[in-house]
């Protein structure tokens, strides 16, 4: 998962990797949520992917720069 500053989206891509093939499973963009860069996403023992996010209004400052306080 990464933030896309050009489209102002949070983009998530998942891939399946085998010994001979890499295949994209899903690619989604979230327009209202951005991943928090200083916290890690993780797979939990309950088989869910947890990703710390901020709403885009909290992610960006009014001047267009990153909000480092979030």
C-alpha positions in Angstrom: 0.0 0.0 0.0 1.3 3.4 -0.8 0.1 7.0 -1.1 -0.2 8.4 -4.6 0.3 12.2 -4.3 -0.6 12.7 -8.0 -4.1 11.2 -7.8 -4.4 12.0 -4.1 -5.3 8.3 -3.4 -4.1 5.5 -1.2 -3.3 2.6 -3.6 -3.3 -1.1 -2.5 -2.0 -3.9 -4.7 -1.8 -7.6 -3.8 0.1 -10.2 -5.8 0.3 -14.0 -5.8 3.8 -15.2 -6.2 4.7 -18.8 -7.2 8.0 -20.2 -8.3 7.3 -19.4 -12.0 4.6 -16.7 -12.0 3.7 -13.3 -10.4 0.1 -12.5 -10.8 -1.8 -9.4 -9.6 -4.7 -10.4 -7.4 -6.2 -7.0 -6.7 -5.5 -3.3 -7.3 -7.7 -0.7 -5.6 -7.5 3.0 -4.9 -9.0 4.8 -2.0 -9.9 8.4 -2.4 -10.7 9.2 1.2 -7.9 7.2 3.0 -4.1 7.5 2.9 -1.7 5.0 4.5 0.3 6.3 7.5 3.9 6.0 6.5 5.5 5.6 9.9 3.3 2.7 11.0 3.4 -0.8 9.4 0.6 -2.7 7.8 0.4 -6.3 8.9 -1.4 -9.6 8.4 -3.0 -10.7 11.6 -3.6 -14.3 12.9 -7.3 -13.7 12.0 -6.3 -13.6 8.3 -7.0 -9.9 7.9 -4.7 -7.2 6.6 -4.5 -4.2 8.9 -3.4 -0.9 7.5 -3.1 2.3 9.6 -4.7 5.1 7.6 -5.7 8.7 7.9 -8.6 10.5 6.2 -7.2 12.6 3.3 -8.2 15.8 5.2 -5.9 14.8 8.1 -3.1 13.5 5.7 -2.5 16.8 3.9 -2.1 20.4 5.1 -4.0 23.2 3.5 -0.8 24.2 1.6 -0.6 20.8 0.0 2.3 19.5 2.1 2.2 16.3 4.3 0.8 16.7 7.7 3.6 15.1 9.8 1.5 15.4 13.0 -1.0 12.7 11.9 
